[in-house]
Amino acid sequence: MLAAIRRASGEWEAIRQLASDRQEKVSEAFERQRDRDLNASPLELTRFSDKADLLFEFGLVEPTDAVRQFFWDCYDLRNAVAHARRYAESAGELEHFLYLLGEMQLWTERLRPLGERR
């Protein structure tokens, strides 16, 4: 996602496309990183959902309702896994989890060429 966004825009130009509250959060995180002599880029400090919004904003991914829902499902799954929540306690939840993993792989393959240098 980052590579595709970087090919479409500069770092801070991309951040300016986010909602104002998200721009502020990224700027605050960037300042904290800089104050600690850390070298994070602004885009690396965005959330998964910010990156998805930027893919839509720059026309890199068609923003259909189904695609937007898929990215939100991935964001929710990432949060569930990262925060050790239970995310596959039933057969239906496990099926959805496995579906999302497969779809993530397909999206990774679709986005990879967008980030490659030409």
N, C-alpha and C positions, 0 to 999 in steps of 0.2 A: 504494500500500500504506500509506504513512504517513498519508495523509488518512483512510482508512477506519479505521485503528487509532486515530487521534486522536479520531474521532467516537465510538468505542466506549469510550475510556478516557483518563485523564490520562497524562501522560508517565511519571512514576515509577511510577504504578500499573501501567502496562503492563510496565515493566521488571521489576517484582516477579513477573510471571507467567513470566519466563524461568527456565531452569535456573540454579542458584546460581553456577556458574562463568561463565555468560554475564552475569549480573547484575554480578558482580565486574569483568569485563572492561569493561563499559559504564561502571561507576562510575569505574574507573581512567582510562579515556579522557576522561570528563567532567571529572575533576580536572585532567588534563593540559591540556585545552582552557581551562579556567577559569584555570589558572596562567599561561597565555599571553594572558589577556584576550580569548579567543575566545568566541564566543557560540553554540556548537552545542547543540542540544537533545539530551536523552538518546536519543530515538528515532532521531535522525539518526546516532547513533554505533553503531547496531546493524548486524549483518550482514543480508544478504538472507534467510538461513535463519532468523534471529531474527524478522524481519518475517513470514515465512511461518508460523512457529510461532504468532505472535500472532494472525494471521488465523484460524487454526484454534481457538486458545484462546478467542477472543471469538465464535466461531460465525459469523464473516463468510464463511467458505468451508468447505464440507463436507470433513472430513478423511479422505477415502477413500484407500486405498492408491495408486490411480492418480494422484490429485491430489497427494498427498505426493511421489510419485516425479517427477511433472512439475516441482514446485518444486525438488527436488534436482537434476534435470537442468538447470534454468535456472541454479541456483547454480553447478554445475560448468561450464556453458558460460560464464557470466560470468567465472569464474576463469580459464578457458582463454584467453578473449579479453583479459582485463585483464593477464595475465602473458605474452602473446605466445606461448602454446603453439600447437602445430599442432592444429587442431580439425576440419579437413575435408580430410584427406589422401586419403580414398577416396570412392568414389561413395556408399557406405553412410553414412559420416560426414557427407558433404555433405547427403544426404537428411535425416538426423536433425537437422542444424543448421537447415535450412530449415523443417522441421516445427516445431522449437522456436520459431523466429522467428514463424511463423504463430500458434502457440498463445499466445505471449506477447502478441501483438496482441489476441487474443480475450480473454485474461485482463485486459488493460488496460481493455478496453471493459466487462468485467463488473465490475471493481473501481471504475471511475470514479464511478458513482452512489453507491457506499457512502461516498465521501469528500466528496460535495457537500453543501453546507448546504441545509437544508430550510426 
